[in-house]
Amino acid sequence: PKDGSQPFAMVFTDIQSSTTLWARAPQWMAGAVDAHHELIRKLIPKHRGYEVKTIGDSFMVAFADVADAVAFACALQSVFHDHDWQTHVFDET
């Protein structure tokens, strides 16, 4: 949002326990983080968001409308749930 007088919403993402996952299965985390980023970046424009910045596995996304931010967060959870993360690899390490 370019007009500082207008309200807006921010969504922050982060992969839970990513440091531990990197330590346990570094050979698999690069692909998982790439998939994570790709899934998020596909949804941002669909919900009229703007990627402010990305640091490591965290995103900061701005929305002019709170409803778009909530819809994005809900859609993201669904996409993450449906994605095949190959979690058996992490469970076995």
PyMOL Python script that loads the backbone (N, CA, C, O; Angstrom):
from pymol import cmd

cmd.read_pdbstr("""\
ATOM      1  N   PRO A   1       0.833  -1.200   0.000  1.00  0.00           N
ATOM      2  CA  PRO A   1       0.000   0.000   0.000  1.00  0.00           C
ATOM      3  C   PRO A   1       0.872   1.256   0.000  1.00  0.00           C
ATOM      4  O   PRO A   1       1.776   1.400   0.823  1.00  0.00           O
ATOM      5  N   LYS A   2       0.593   2.137  -0.912  1.00  0.00           N
ATOM      6  CA  LYS A   2       1.422   3.330  -1.062  1.00  0.00           C
ATOM      7  C   LYS A   2       0.906   4.514  -0.264  1.00  0.00           C
ATOM      8  O   LYS A   2       1.671   5.431   0.039  1.00  0.00           O
ATOM      9  N   ASP A   3      -0.370   4.515   0.081  1.00  0.00           N
ATOM     10  CA  ASP A   3      -0.949   5.619   0.833  1.00  0.00           C
ATOM     11  C   ASP A   3      -0.912   5.276   2.322  1.00  0.00           C
ATOM     12  O   ASP A   3      -1.696   4.457   2.800  1.00  0.00           O
ATOM     13  N   GLY A   4       0.010   5.916   3.048  1.00  0.00           N
ATOM     14  CA  GLY A   4       0.198   5.626   4.459  1.00  0.00           C
ATOM     15  C   GLY A   4      -0.995   5.966   5.335  1.00  0.00           C
ATOM     16  O   GLY A   4      -1.055   5.536   6.486  1.00  0.00           O
ATOM     17  N   SER A   5      -1.950   6.735   4.809  1.00  0.00           N
ATOM     18  CA  SER A   5      -3.125   7.086   5.603  1.00  0.00           C
ATOM     19  C   SER A   5      -4.213   6.011   5.536  1.00  0.00           C
ATOM     20  O   SER A   5      -5.181   6.052   6.295  1.00  0.00           O
ATOM     21  N   GLN A   6      -4.046   5.050   4.622  1.00  0.00           N
ATOM     22  CA  GLN A   6      -5.045   3.991   4.461  1.00  0.00           C
ATOM     23  C   GLN A   6      -4.628   2.757   5.261  1.00  0.00           C
ATOM     24  O   GLN A   6      -3.448   2.409   5.299  1.00  0.00           O
ATOM     25  N   PRO A   7      -5.592   2.100   5.896  1.00  0.00           N
ATOM     26  CA  PRO A   7      -5.253   0.871   6.627  1.00  0.00           C
ATOM     27  C   PRO A   7      -4.840  -0.232   5.659  1.00  0.00           C
ATOM     28  O   PRO A   7      -5.232  -0.239   4.492  1.00  0.00           O
ATOM     29  N   PHE A   8      -4.044  -1.159   6.171  1.00  0.00           N
ATOM     30  CA  PHE A   8      -3.622  -2.298   5.377  1.00  0.00           C
ATOM     31  C   PHE A   8      -3.363  -3.463   6.326  1.00  0.00           C
ATOM     32  O   PHE A   8      -3.379  -3.291   7.545  1.00  0.00           O
ATOM     33  N   ALA A   9      -3.128  -4.632   5.773  1.00  0.00           N
ATOM     34  CA  ALA A   9      -2.871  -5.822   6.587  1.00  0.00           C
ATOM     35  C   ALA A   9      -1.533  -6.420   6.170  1.00  0.00           C
ATOM     36  O   ALA A   9      -1.142  -6.354   5.004  1.00  0.00           O
ATOM     37  N   MET A  10      -0.835  -7.008   7.149  1.00  0.00           N
ATOM     38  CA  MET A  10       0.440  -7.670   6.893  1.00  0.00           C
ATOM     39  C   MET A  10       0.310  -9.137   7.302  1.00  0.00           C
ATOM     40  O   MET A  10      -0.318  -9.462   8.310  1.00  0.00           O
ATOM     41  N   VAL A  11       0.912 -10.006   6.508  1.00  0.00           N
ATOM     42  CA  VAL A  11       0.976 -11.428   6.835  1.00  0.00           C
ATOM     43  C   VAL A  11       2.456 -11.801   6.883  1.00  0.00           C
ATOM     44  O   VAL A  11       3.217 -11.491   5.967  1.00  0.00           O
ATOM     45  N   PHE A  12       2.847 -12.466   7.956  1.00  0.00           N
ATOM     46  CA  PHE A  12       4.206 -12.961   8.105  1.00  0.00           C
ATOM     47  C   PHE A  12       4.160 -14.482   8.127  1.00  0.00           C
ATOM     48  O   PHE A  12       3.295 -15.073   8.773  1.00  0.00           O
ATOM     49  N   THR A  13       5.088 -15.111   7.421  1.00  0.00           N
ATOM     50  CA  THR A  13       5.161 -16.567   7.416  1.00  0.00           C
ATOM     51  C   THR A  13       6.534 -16.989   7.921  1.00  0.00           C
ATOM     52  O   THR A  13       7.491 -16.217   7.886  1.00  0.00           O
ATOM     53  N   ASP A  14       6.609 -18.223   8.387  1.00  0.00           N
ATOM     54  CA  ASP A  14       7.875 -18.780   8.843  1.00  0.00           C
ATOM     55  C   ASP A  14       7.716 -20.292   8.921  1.00  0.00           C
ATOM     56  O   ASP A  14       6.666 -20.774   9.346  1.00  0.00           O
ATOM     57  N   ILE A  15       8.720 -21.044   8.525  1.00  0.00           N
ATOM     58  CA  ILE A  15       8.678 -22.491   8.654  1.00  0.00           C
ATOM     59  C   ILE A  15       9.024 -22.842  10.098  1.00  0.00           C
ATOM     60  O   ILE A  15      10.119 -22.555  10.581  1.00  0.00           O
ATOM     61  N   GLN A  16       8.083 -23.459  10.759  1.00  0.00           N
ATOM     62  CA  GLN A  16       8.274 -23.828  12.163  1.00  0.00           C
ATOM     63  C   GLN A  16       9.419 -24.827  12.291  1.00  0.00           C
ATOM     64  O   GLN A  16       9.476 -25.815  11.559  1.00  0.00           O
ATOM     65  N   SER A  17      10.322 -24.564  13.220  1.00  0.00           N
ATOM     66  CA  SER A  17      11.460 -25.443  13.535  1.00  0.00           C
ATOM     67  C   SER A  17      12.391 -25.663  12.349  1.00  0.00           C
ATOM     68  O   SER A  17      13.007 -26.723  12.239  1.00  0.00           O
ATOM     69  N   SER A  18      12.501 -24.689  11.472  1.00  0.00           N
ATOM     70  CA  SER A  18      13.330 -24.880  10.278  1.00  0.00           C
ATOM     71  C   SER A  18      14.803 -25.097  10.620  1.00  0.00           C
ATOM     72  O   SER A  18      15.486 -25.852   9.927  1.00  0.00           O
ATOM     73  N   THR A  19      15.299 -24.463  11.657  1.00  0.00           N
ATOM     74  CA  THR A  19      16.700 -24.653  12.033  1.00  0.00           C
ATOM     75  C   THR A  19      16.960 -26.108  12.403  1.00  0.00           C
ATOM     76  O   THR A  19      17.975 -26.685  12.014  1.00  0.00           O
ATOM     77  N   THR A  20      16.038 -26.690  13.154  1.00  0.00           N
ATOM     78  CA  THR A  20      16.161 -28.101  13.523  1.00  0.00           C
ATOM     79  C   THR A  20      16.049 -28.992  12.295  1.00  0.00           C
ATOM     80  O   THR A  20      16.797 -29.960  12.158  1.00  0.00           O
ATOM     81  N   LEU A  21      15.123 -28.673  11.409  1.00  0.00           N
ATOM     82  CA  LEU A  21      14.957 -29.461  10.193  1.00  0.00           C
ATOM     83  C   LEU A  21      16.195 -29.388   9.309  1.00  0.00           C
ATOM     84  O   LEU A  21      16.602 -30.393   8.726  1.00  0.00           O
ATOM     85  N   TRP A  22      16.797 -28.203   9.206  1.00  0.00           N
ATOM     86  CA  TRP A  22      18.035 -28.081   8.439  1.00  0.00           C
ATOM     87  C   TRP A  22      19.133 -28.945   9.053  1.00  0.00           C
ATOM     88  O   TRP A  22      19.909 -29.570   8.331  1.00  0.00           O
ATOM     89  N   ALA A  23      19.199 -28.981  10.370  1.00  0.00           N
ATOM     90  CA  ALA A  23      20.231 -29.787  11.043  1.00  0.00           C
ATOM     91  C   ALA A  23      19.987 -31.281  10.849  1.00  0.00           C
ATOM     92  O   ALA A  23      20.937 -32.049  10.695  1.00  0.00           O
ATOM     93  N   ARG A  24      18.727 -31.697  10.857  1.00  0.00           N
ATOM     94  CA  ARG A  24      18.385 -33.119  10.747  1.00  0.00           C
ATOM     95  C   ARG A  24      18.413 -33.642   9.322  1.00  0.00           C
ATOM     96  O   ARG A  24      18.785 -34.795   9.101  1.00  0.00           O
ATOM     97  N   ALA A  25      18.033 -32.832   8.360  1.00  0.00           N
ATOM     98  CA  ALA A  25      17.924 -33.319   6.982  1.00  0.00           C
ATOM     99  C   ALA A  25      18.265 -32.221   5.976  1.00  0.00           C
ATOM    100  O   ALA A  25      17.409 -31.815   5.190  1.00  0.00           O
ATOM    101  N   PRO A  26      19.499 -31.742   5.994  1.00  0.00           N
ATOM    102  CA  PRO A  26      19.850 -30.629   5.104  1.00  0.00           C
ATOM    103  C   PRO A  26      19.682 -30.959   3.622  1.00  0.00           C
ATOM    104  O   PRO A  26      19.385 -30.070   2.823  1.00  0.00           O
ATOM    105  N   GLN A  27      19.863 -32.197   3.255  1.00  0.00           N
ATOM    106  CA  GLN A  27      19.749 -32.581   1.848  1.00  0.00           C
ATOM    107  C   GLN A  27      18.317 -32.470   1.342  1.00  0.00           C
ATOM    108  O   GLN A  27      18.102 -32.390   0.132  1.00  0.00           O
ATOM    109  N   TRP A  28      17.341 -32.463   2.231  1.00  0.00           N
ATOM    110  CA  TRP A  28      15.934 -32.374   1.830  1.00  0.00           C
ATOM    111  C   TRP A  28      15.345 -30.983   2.035  1.00  0.00           C
ATOM    112  O   TRP A  28      14.343 -30.633   1.412  1.00  0.00           O
ATOM    113  N   MET A  29      15.957 -30.203   2.895  1.00  0.00           N
ATOM    114  CA  MET A  29      15.377 -28.899   3.221  1.00  0.00           C
ATOM    115  C   MET A  29      15.436 -27.903   2.061  1.00  0.00           C
ATOM    116  O   MET A  29      14.524 -27.094   1.896  1.00  0.00           O
ATOM    117  N   ALA A  30      16.489 -27.955   1.264  1.00  0.00           N
ATOM    118  CA  ALA A  30      16.579 -26.993   0.151  1.00  0.00           C
ATOM    119  C   ALA A  30      15.371 -27.137  -0.770  1.00  0.00           C
ATOM    120  O   ALA A  30      14.772 -26.138  -1.167  1.00  0.00           O
ATOM    121  N   GLY A  31      15.010 -28.366  -1.109  1.00  0.00           N
ATOM    122  CA  GLY A  31      13.841 -28.594  -1.959  1.00  0.00           C
ATOM    123  C   GLY A  31      12.546 -28.196  -1.283  1.00  0.00           C
ATOM    124  O   GLY A  31      11.640 -27.659  -1.920  1.00  0.00           O
ATOM    125  N   ALA A  32      12.461 -28.462   0.017  1.00  0.00           N
ATOM    126  CA  ALA A  32      11.255 -28.099   0.766  1.00  0.00           C
ATOM    127  C   ALA A  32      11.085 -26.584   0.832  1.00  0.00           C
ATOM    128  O   ALA A  32       9.976 -26.073   0.677  1.00  0.00           O
ATOM    129  N   VAL A  33      12.181 -25.869   1.061  1.00  0.00           N
ATOM    130  CA  VAL A  33      12.105 -24.402   1.121  1.00  0.00           C
ATOM    131  C   VAL A  33      11.773 -23.837  -0.262  1.00  0.00           C
ATOM    132  O   VAL A  33      10.998 -22.888  -0.372  1.00  0.00           O
ATOM    133  N   ASP A  34      12.351 -24.413  -1.313  1.00  0.00           N
ATOM    134  CA  ASP A  34      12.016 -23.967  -2.669  1.00  0.00           C
ATOM    135  C   ASP A  34      10.522 -24.162  -2.945  1.00  0.00           C
ATOM    136  O   ASP A  34       9.870 -23.273  -3.493  1.00  0.00           O
ATOM    137  N   ALA A  35       9.987 -25.317  -2.568  1.00  0.00           N
ATOM    138  CA  ALA A  35       8.550 -25.581  -2.758  1.00  0.00           C
ATOM    139  C   ALA A  35       7.716 -24.609  -1.936  1.00  0.00           C
ATOM    140  O   ALA A  35       6.717 -24.079  -2.423  1.00  0.00           O
ATOM    141  N   HIS A  36       8.121 -24.374  -0.690  1.00  0.00           N
ATOM    142  CA  HIS A  36       7.450 -23.424   0.208  1.00  0.00           C
ATOM    143  C   HIS A  36       7.359 -22.050  -0.456  1.00  0.00           C
ATOM    144  O   HIS A  36       6.291 -21.440  -0.496  1.00  0.00           O
ATOM    145  N   HIS A  37       8.489 -21.572  -0.975  1.00  0.00           N
ATOM    146  CA  HIS A  37       8.530 -20.258  -1.620  1.00  0.00           C
ATOM    147  C   HIS A  37       7.657 -20.228  -2.869  1.00  0.00           C
ATOM    148  O   HIS A  37       6.930 -19.261  -3.096  1.00  0.00           O
ATOM    149  N   GLU A  38       7.725 -21.271  -3.670  1.00  0.00           N
ATOM    150  CA  GLU A  38       6.933 -21.328  -4.897  1.00  0.00           C
ATOM    151  C   GLU A  38       5.438 -21.301  -4.590  1.00  0.00           C
ATOM    152  O   GLU A  38       4.680 -20.587  -5.246  1.00  0.00           O
ATOM    153  N   LEU A  39       5.014 -22.077  -3.594  1.00  0.00           N
ATOM    154  CA  LEU A  39       3.592 -22.117  -3.231  1.00  0.00           C
ATOM    155  C   LEU A  39       3.107 -20.753  -2.752  1.00  0.00           C
ATOM    156  O   LEU A  39       2.023 -20.306  -3.128  1.00  0.00           O
ATOM    157  N   ILE A  40       3.908 -20.098  -1.925  1.00  0.00           N
ATOM    158  CA  ILE A  40       3.530 -18.773  -1.427  1.00  0.00           C
ATOM    159  C   ILE A  40       3.460 -17.771  -2.580  1.00  0.00           C
ATOM    160  O   ILE A  40       2.501 -17.008  -2.695  1.00  0.00           O
ATOM    161  N   ARG A  41       4.481 -17.784  -3.423  1.00  0.00           N
ATOM    162  CA  ARG A  41       4.530 -16.799  -4.512  1.00  0.00           C
ATOM    163  C   ARG A  41       3.416 -16.992  -5.540  1.00  0.00           C
ATOM    164  O   ARG A  41       3.023 -16.032  -6.202  1.00  0.00           O
ATOM    165  N   LYS A  42       2.914 -18.185  -5.681  1.00  0.00           N
ATOM    166  CA  LYS A  42       1.772 -18.405  -6.580  1.00  0.00           C
ATOM    167  C   LYS A  42       0.495 -17.799  -6.006  1.00  0.00           C
ATOM    168  O   LYS A  42      -0.360 -17.322  -6.753  1.00  0.00           O
ATOM    169  N   LEU A  43       0.366 -17.819  -4.688  1.00  0.00           N
ATOM    170  CA  LEU A  43      -0.868 -17.326  -4.055  1.00  0.00           C
ATOM    171  C   LEU A  43      -0.902 -15.813  -3.847  1.00  0.00           C
ATOM    172  O   LEU A  43      -1.980 -15.220  -3.816  1.00  0.00           O
ATOM    173  N   ILE A  44       0.242 -15.194  -3.707  1.00  0.00           N
ATOM    174  CA  ILE A  44       0.271 -13.755  -3.405  1.00  0.00           C
ATOM    175  C   ILE A  44      -0.540 -12.940  -4.426  1.00  0.00           C
ATOM    176  O   ILE A  44      -1.416 -12.178  -4.017  1.00  0.00           O
ATOM    177  N   PRO A  45      -0.287 -13.070  -5.724  1.00  0.00           N
ATOM    178  CA  PRO A  45      -1.063 -12.241  -6.674  1.00  0.00           C
ATOM    179  C   PRO A  45      -2.533 -12.634  -6.759  1.00  0.00           C
ATOM    180  O   PRO A  45      -3.382 -11.797  -7.064  1.00  0.00           O
ATOM    181  N   LYS A  46      -2.836 -13.889  -6.494  1.00  0.00           N
ATOM    182  CA  LYS A  46      -4.231 -14.328  -6.538  1.00  0.00           C
ATOM    183  C   LYS A  46      -5.070 -13.642  -5.466  1.00  0.00           C
ATOM    184  O   LYS A  46      -6.292 -13.553  -5.590  1.00  0.00           O
ATOM    185  N   HIS A  47      -4.410 -13.156  -4.408  1.00  0.00           N
ATOM    186  CA  HIS A  47      -5.119 -12.491  -3.308  1.00  0.00           C
ATOM    187  C   HIS A  47      -4.734 -11.013  -3.208  1.00  0.00           C
ATOM    188  O   HIS A  47      -4.893 -10.379  -2.164  1.00  0.00           O
ATOM    189  N   ARG A  48      -4.228 -10.491  -4.312  1.00  0.00           N
ATOM    190  CA  ARG A  48      -3.891  -9.070  -4.419  1.00  0.00           C
ATOM    191  C   ARG A  48      -2.892  -8.621  -3.348  1.00  0.00           C
ATOM    192  O   ARG A  48      -3.003  -7.524  -2.800  1.00  0.00           O
ATOM    193  N   GLY A  49      -1.918  -9.487  -3.061  1.00  0.00           N
ATOM    194  CA  GLY A  49      -0.885  -9.154  -2.091  1.00  0.00           C
ATOM    195  C   GLY A  49       0.371  -8.641  -2.754  1.00  0.00           C
ATOM    196  O   GLY A  49       0.508  -8.678  -3.977  1.00  0.00           O
ATOM    197  N   TYR A  50       1.281  -8.166  -1.938  1.00  0.00           N
ATOM    198  CA  TYR A  50       2.564  -7.646  -2.389  1.00  0.00           C
ATOM    199  C   TYR A  50       3.651  -8.219  -1.489  1.00  0.00           C
ATOM    200  O   TYR A  50       3.615  -8.036  -0.272  1.00  0.00           O
ATOM    201  N   GLU A  51       4.611  -8.908  -2.081  1.00  0.00           N
ATOM    202  CA  GLU A  51       5.734  -9.455  -1.311  1.00  0.00           C
ATOM    203  C   GLU A  51       6.663  -8.310  -0.931  1.00  0.00           C
ATOM    204  O   GLU A  51       7.349  -7.739  -1.779  1.00  0.00           O
ATOM    205  N   VAL A  52       6.673  -7.988   0.348  1.00  0.00           N
ATOM    206  CA  VAL A  52       7.515  -6.897   0.837  1.00  0.00           C
ATOM    207  C   VAL A  52       8.960  -7.362   0.913  1.00  0.00           C
ATOM    208  O   VAL A  52       9.864  -6.700   0.403  1.00  0.00           O
ATOM    209  N   LYS A  53       9.173  -8.517   1.562  1.00  0.00           N
ATOM    210  CA  LYS A  53      10.516  -9.082   1.625  1.00  0.00           C
ATOM    211  C   LYS A  53      10.460 -10.542   2.055  1.00  0.00           C
ATOM    212  O   LYS A  53       9.477 -11.029   2.615  1.00  0.00           O
ATOM    213  N   THR A  54      11.560 -11.204   1.765  1.00  0.00           N
ATOM    214  CA  THR A  54      11.745 -12.594   2.162  1.00  0.00           C
ATOM    215  C   THR A  54      13.127 -12.697   2.787  1.00  0.00           C
ATOM    216  O   THR A  54      14.117 -12.226   2.225  1.00  0.00           O
ATOM    217  N   ILE A  55      13.177 -13.315   3.949  1.00  0.00           N
ATOM    218  CA  ILE A  55      14.454 -13.562   4.615  1.00  0.00           C
ATOM    219  C   ILE A  55      14.471 -15.028   5.017  1.00  0.00           C
ATOM    220  O   ILE A  55      13.661 -15.466   5.834  1.00  0.00           O
ATOM    221  N   GLY A  56      15.396 -15.780   4.439  1.00  0.00           N
ATOM    222  CA  GLY A  56      15.461 -17.211   4.740  1.00  0.00           C
ATOM    223  C   GLY A  56      14.174 -17.885   4.305  1.00  0.00           C
ATOM    224  O   GLY A  56      13.840 -17.901   3.121  1.00  0.00           O
ATOM    225  N   ASP A  57      13.448 -18.447   5.277  1.00  0.00           N
ATOM    226  CA  ASP A  57      12.178 -19.113   4.958  1.00  0.00           C
ATOM    227  C   ASP A  57      10.974 -18.284   5.393  1.00  0.00           C
ATOM    228  O   ASP A  57       9.856 -18.795   5.464  1.00  0.00           O
ATOM    229  N   SER A  58      11.201 -17.017   5.683  1.00  0.00           N
ATOM    230  CA  SER A  58      10.120 -16.141   6.146  1.00  0.00           C
ATOM    231  C   SER A  58       9.714 -15.142   5.074  1.00  0.00           C
ATOM    232  O   SER A  58      10.550 -14.618   4.337  1.00  0.00           O
ATOM    233  N   PHE A  59       8.410 -14.890   5.005  1.00  0.00           N
ATOM    234  CA  PHE A  59       7.864 -13.900   4.071  1.00  0.00           C
ATOM    235  C   PHE A  59       7.156 -12.809   4.850  1.00  0.00           C
ATOM    236  O   PHE A  59       6.593 -13.044   5.919  1.00  0.00           O
ATOM    237  N   MET A  60       7.198 -11.609   4.289  1.00  0.00           N
ATOM    238  CA  MET A  60       6.401 -10.472   4.758  1.00  0.00           C
ATOM    239  C   MET A  60       5.580 -10.031   3.552  1.00  0.00           C
ATOM    240  O   MET A  60       6.133  -9.611   2.536  1.00  0.00           O
ATOM    241  N   VAL A  61       4.249 -10.129   3.671  1.00  0.00           N
ATOM    242  CA  VAL A  61       3.356  -9.838   2.550  1.00  0.00           C
ATOM    243  C   VAL A  61       2.330  -8.784   2.990  1.00  0.00           C
ATOM    244  O   VAL A  61       1.723  -8.907   4.054  1.00  0.00           O
ATOM    245  N   ALA A  62       2.146  -7.761   2.171  1.00  0.00           N
ATOM    246  CA  ALA A  62       1.201  -6.676   2.469  1.00  0.00           C
ATOM    247  C   ALA A  62      -0.050  -6.823   1.610  1.00  0.00           C
ATOM    248  O   ALA A  62      -0.003  -7.286   0.471  1.00  0.00           O
ATOM    249  N   PHE A  63      -1.171  -6.409   2.201  1.00  0.00           N
ATOM    250  CA  PHE A  63      -2.470  -6.439   1.519  1.00  0.00           C
ATOM    251  C   PHE A  63      -3.191  -5.138   1.813  1.00  0.00           C
ATOM    252  O   PHE A  63      -3.163  -4.645   2.940  1.00  0.00           O
ATOM    253  N   ALA A  64      -3.837  -4.583   0.797  1.00  0.00           N
ATOM    254  CA  ALA A  64      -4.613  -3.357   0.992  1.00  0.00           C
ATOM    255  C   ALA A  64      -5.911  -3.636   1.726  1.00  0.00           C
ATOM    256  O   ALA A  64      -6.512  -2.732   2.306  1.00  0.00           O
ATOM    257  N   ASP A  65      -6.341  -4.890   1.700  1.00  0.00           N
ATOM    258  CA  ASP A  65      -7.621  -5.250   2.317  1.00  0.00           C
ATOM    259  C   ASP A  65      -7.421  -6.437   3.256  1.00  0.00           C
ATOM    260  O   ASP A  65      -6.789  -7.425   2.882  1.00  0.00           O
ATOM    261  N   VAL A  66      -7.947  -6.346   4.453  1.00  0.00           N
ATOM    262  CA  VAL A  66      -7.778  -7.417   5.432  1.00  0.00           C
ATOM    263  C   VAL A  66      -8.426  -8.720   4.966  1.00  0.00           C
ATOM    264  O   VAL A  66      -7.923  -9.804   5.263  1.00  0.00           O
ATOM    265  N   ALA A  67      -9.536  -8.622   4.239  1.00  0.00           N
ATOM    266  CA  ALA A  67     -10.197  -9.836   3.742  1.00  0.00           C
ATOM    267  C   ALA A  67      -9.282 -10.600   2.789  1.00  0.00           C
ATOM    268  O   ALA A  67      -9.268 -11.831   2.797  1.00  0.00           O
ATOM    269  N   ASP A  68      -8.518  -9.878   1.968  1.00  0.00           N
ATOM    270  CA  ASP A  68      -7.558 -10.532   1.078  1.00  0.00           C
ATOM    271  C   ASP A  68      -6.457 -11.220   1.876  1.00  0.00           C
ATOM    272  O   ASP A  68      -6.021 -12.315   1.522  1.00  0.00           O
ATOM    273  N   ALA A  69      -6.008 -10.581   2.948  1.00  0.00           N
ATOM    274  CA  ALA A  69      -4.960 -11.169   3.787  1.00  0.00           C
ATOM    275  C   ALA A  69      -5.451 -12.452   4.455  1.00  0.00           C
ATOM    276  O   ALA A  69      -4.727 -13.447   4.506  1.00  0.00           O
ATOM    277  N   VAL A  70      -6.667 -12.426   4.960  1.00  0.00           N
ATOM    278  CA  VAL A  70      -7.231 -13.617   5.608  1.00  0.00           C
ATOM    279  C   VAL A  70      -7.449 -14.725   4.579  1.00  0.00           C
ATOM    280  O   VAL A  70      -7.145 -15.887   4.844  1.00  0.00           O
ATOM    281  N   ALA A  71      -7.968 -14.373   3.421  1.00  0.00           N
ATOM    282  CA  ALA A  71      -8.182 -15.377   2.372  1.00  0.00           C
ATOM    283  C   ALA A  71      -6.852 -15.987   1.939  1.00  0.00           C
ATOM    284  O   ALA A  71      -6.770 -17.192   1.702  1.00  0.00           O
ATOM    285  N   PHE A  72      -5.820 -15.167   1.835  1.00  0.00           N
ATOM    286  CA  PHE A  72      -4.482 -15.653   1.497  1.00  0.00           C
ATOM    287  C   PHE A  72      -3.983 -16.636   2.556  1.00  0.00           C
ATOM    288  O   PHE A  72      -3.508 -17.721   2.223  1.00  0.00           O
ATOM    289  N   ALA A  73      -4.089 -16.263   3.811  1.00  0.00           N
ATOM    290  CA  ALA A  73      -3.607 -17.130   4.897  1.00  0.00           C
ATOM    291  C   ALA A  73      -4.356 -18.463   4.910  1.00  0.00           C
ATOM    292  O   ALA A  73      -3.743 -19.513   5.099  1.00  0.00           O
ATOM    293  N   CYS A  74      -5.650 -18.428   4.714  1.00  0.00           N
ATOM    294  CA  CYS A  74      -6.445 -19.664   4.686  1.00  0.00           C
ATOM    295  C   CYS A  74      -6.085 -20.523   3.477  1.00  0.00           C
ATOM    296  O   CYS A  74      -5.928 -21.738   3.594  1.00  0.00           O
ATOM    297  N   ALA A  75      -5.958 -19.890   2.328  1.00  0.00           N
ATOM    298  CA  ALA A  75      -5.591 -20.631   1.113  1.00  0.00           C
ATOM    299  C   ALA A  75      -4.203 -21.229   1.253  1.00  0.00           C
ATOM    300  O   ALA A  75      -3.958 -22.350   0.808  1.00  0.00           O
ATOM    301  N   LEU A  76      -3.300 -20.490   1.865  1.00  0.00           N
ATOM    302  CA  LEU A  76      -1.940 -20.974   2.051  1.00  0.00           C
ATOM    303  C   LEU A  76      -1.916 -22.219   2.939  1.00  0.00           C
ATOM    304  O   LEU A  76      -1.192 -23.174   2.657  1.00  0.00           O
ATOM    305  N   GLN A  77      -2.699 -22.203   4.000  1.00  0.00           N
ATOM    306  CA  GLN A  77      -2.763 -23.386   4.872  1.00  0.00           C
ATOM    307  C   GLN A  77      -3.277 -24.597   4.099  1.00  0.00           C
ATOM    308  O   GLN A  77      -2.772 -25.706   4.270  1.00  0.00           O
ATOM    309  N   SER A  78      -4.268 -24.387   3.259  1.00  0.00           N
ATOM    310  CA  SER A  78      -4.814 -25.488   2.455  1.00  0.00           C
ATOM    311  C   SER A  78      -3.777 -26.016   1.458  1.00  0.00           C
ATOM    312  O   SER A  78      -3.619 -27.226   1.298  1.00  0.00           O
ATOM    313  N   VAL A  79      -3.085 -25.107   0.802  1.00  0.00           N
ATOM    314  CA  VAL A  79      -2.064 -25.511  -0.169  1.00  0.00           C
ATOM    315  C   VAL A  79      -0.934 -26.253   0.533  1.00  0.00           C
ATOM    316  O   VAL A  79      -0.458 -27.275   0.037  1.00  0.00           O
ATOM    317  N   PHE A  80      -0.510 -25.753   1.664  1.00  0.00           N
ATOM    318  CA  PHE A  80       0.543 -26.436   2.425  1.00  0.00           C
ATOM    319  C   PHE A  80       0.086 -27.826   2.866  1.00  0.00           C
ATOM    320  O   PHE A  80       0.852 -28.787   2.793  1.00  0.00           O
ATOM    321  N   HIS A  81      -1.158 -27.930   3.320  1.00  0.00           N
ATOM    322  CA  HIS A  81      -1.692 -29.218   3.771  1.00  0.00           C
ATOM    323  C   HIS A  81      -1.721 -30.232   2.629  1.00  0.00           C
ATOM    324  O   HIS A  81      -1.405 -31.405   2.825  1.00  0.00           O
ATOM    325  N   ASP A  82      -2.100 -29.775   1.443  1.00  0.00           N
ATOM    326  CA  ASP A  82      -2.257 -30.671   0.298  1.00  0.00           C
ATOM    327  C   ASP A  82      -0.941 -31.027  -0.392  1.00  0.00           C
ATOM    328  O   ASP A  82      -0.880 -32.005  -1.138  1.00  0.00           O
ATOM    329  N   HIS A  83       0.092 -30.259  -0.156  1.00  0.00           N
ATOM    330  CA  HIS A  83       1.375 -30.491  -0.825  1.00  0.00           C
ATOM    331  C   HIS A  83       2.078 -31.729  -0.244  1.00  0.00           C
ATOM    332  O   HIS A  83       2.041 -31.961   0.964  1.00  0.00           O
ATOM    333  N   ASP A  84       2.710 -32.507  -1.109  1.00  0.00           N
ATOM    334  CA  ASP A  84       3.487 -33.669  -0.653  1.00  0.00           C
ATOM    335  C   ASP A  84       4.884 -33.188  -0.266  1.00  0.00           C
ATOM    336  O   ASP A  84       5.740 -32.959  -1.120  1.00  0.00           O
ATOM    337  N   TRP A  85       5.089 -33.041   1.033  1.00  0.00           N
ATOM    338  CA  TRP A  85       6.350 -32.523   1.559  1.00  0.00           C
ATOM    339  C   TRP A  85       7.404 -33.609   1.748  1.00  0.00           C
ATOM    340  O   TRP A  85       8.528 -33.316   2.155  1.00  0.00           O
ATOM    341  N   GLN A  86       7.051 -34.855   1.456  1.00  0.00           N
ATOM    342  CA  GLN A  86       7.986 -35.958   1.690  1.00  0.00           C
ATOM    343  C   GLN A  86       8.388 -35.997   3.170  1.00  0.00           C
ATOM    344  O   GLN A  86       9.557 -36.200   3.500  1.00  0.00           O
ATOM    345  N   THR A  87       7.398 -35.800   4.057  1.00  0.00           N
ATOM    346  CA  THR A  87       7.689 -35.736   5.486  1.00  0.00           C
ATOM    347  C   THR A  87       8.266 -37.028   6.042  1.00  0.00           C
ATOM    348  O   THR A  87       8.921 -37.015   7.084  1.00  0.00           O
ATOM    349  N   HIS A  88       8.033 -38.137   5.364  1.00  0.00           N
ATOM    350  CA  HIS A  88       8.621 -39.381   5.854  1.00  0.00           C
ATOM    351  C   HIS A  88      10.146 -39.276   5.929  1.00  0.00           C
ATOM    352  O   HIS A  88      10.773 -39.923   6.768  1.00  0.00           O
ATOM    353  N   VAL A  89      10.735 -38.470   5.061  1.00  0.00           N
ATOM    354  CA  VAL A  89      12.183 -38.259   5.083  1.00  0.00           C
ATOM    355  C   VAL A  89      12.597 -37.614   6.399  1.00  0.00           C
ATOM    356  O   VAL A  89      13.599 -37.998   7.002  1.00  0.00           O
ATOM    357  N   PHE A  90      11.825 -36.641   6.833  1.00  0.00           N
ATOM    358  CA  PHE A  90      12.149 -35.947   8.079  1.00  0.00           C
ATOM    359  C   PHE A  90      11.855 -36.819   9.288  1.00  0.00           C
ATOM    360  O   PHE A  90      12.582 -36.774  10.281  1.00  0.00           O
ATOM    361  N   ASP A  91      10.806 -37.605   9.210  1.00  0.00           N
ATOM    362  CA  ASP A  91      10.444 -38.482  10.323  1.00  0.00           C
ATOM    363  C   ASP A  91      11.480 -39.577  10.524  1.00  0.00           C
ATOM    364  O   ASP A  91      11.658 -40.060  11.643  1.00  0.00           O
ATOM    365  N   GLU A  92      12.168 -39.974   9.458  1.00  0.00           N
ATOM    366  CA  GLU A  92      13.113 -41.081   9.536  1.00  0.00           C
ATOM    367  C   GLU A  92      14.514 -40.650   9.901  1.00  0.00           C
ATOM    368  O   GLU A  92      15.373 -41.497  10.146  1.00  0.00           O
ATOM    369  N   THR A  93      14.774 -39.330   9.945  1.00  0.00           N
ATOM    370  CA  THR A  93      16.127 -38.870  10.270  1.00  0.00           C
ATOM    371  C   THR A  93      16.295 -38.686  11.758  1.00  0.00           C
ATOM    372  O   THR A  93      17.372 -38.303  12.215  1.00  0.00           O
TER     373      THR A  93
END
""", "prot")
cmd.dss("prot")
cmd.show_as("cartoon", "prot")
cmd.util.cbc("prot")
cmd.orient("prot")
